[in-house]
Amino acid sequence: MDQGMIGSIFTVVVFICFIGVVWWAFSSRNKSKFDDAANLPFADEEKEQSKKDKQES
């Protein structure tokens, strides 16, 4: 095996891993998990806002 063949095999393996990650990220089974994770920063804002409202009262 020369360096060109090893580089080609490595490229194919990385490409297959990339396709696997893309498939995992866009599968409908994970959509609800990703939606929940995307809304996490906004959940903190609601808690902070309720604390501010309590302090002002």
Legacy VTK file of the C-alpha trace (Angstrom):
# vtk DataFile Version 3.0
C-alpha trace
ASCII
DATASET POLYDATA
POINTS 57 float
0.000 0.000 0.000
1.418 3.314 -0.970
0.568 6.719 0.412
-1.951 7.455 -2.367
-3.997 4.347 -1.571
-4.025 5.123 2.173
-5.128 8.688 1.435
-7.939 7.403 -0.784
-9.158 4.959 1.869
-9.034 7.703 4.509
-11.047 10.019 2.230
-13.733 7.362 1.717
-13.939 6.645 5.468
-14.273 10.351 6.311
-16.929 10.778 3.624
-18.934 7.845 5.007
-18.685 9.353 8.512
-19.854 12.696 7.136
-22.876 11.081 5.466
-23.668 9.308 8.761
-23.567 12.556 10.734
-25.751 14.331 8.176
-28.245 11.448 8.227
-28.315 11.513 12.048
-28.752 15.282 12.191
-31.623 15.383 9.722
-33.493 12.244 10.772
-37.040 12.958 11.867
-36.549 10.816 14.973
-34.212 13.443 16.475
-36.244 16.517 15.506
-37.950 16.921 18.885
-34.619 16.644 20.742
-33.026 19.292 18.552
-36.047 21.591 18.859
-35.857 21.344 22.650
-32.127 22.052 22.584
-32.640 25.031 20.266
-35.089 26.603 22.719
-32.901 26.212 25.822
-31.504 29.778 25.732
-35.025 31.162 25.737
-36.027 29.055 28.754
-33.405 30.874 30.839
-34.803 34.252 29.806
-38.255 33.327 31.094
-36.817 32.364 34.491
-34.779 35.558 34.698
-37.798 37.655 33.731
-39.926 36.065 36.451
-37.166 36.751 39.018
-37.033 40.405 37.952
-40.818 40.705 38.222
-40.712 39.311 41.778
-37.952 41.692 42.800
-39.819 44.739 41.460
-42.949 43.884 43.430
LINES 1 58
57 0 1 2 3 4 5 6 7 8 9 10 11 12 13 14 15 16 17 18 19 20 21 22 23 24 25 26 27 28 29 30 31 32 33 34 35 36 37 38 39 40 41 42 43 44 45 46 47 48 49 50 51 52 53 54 55 56
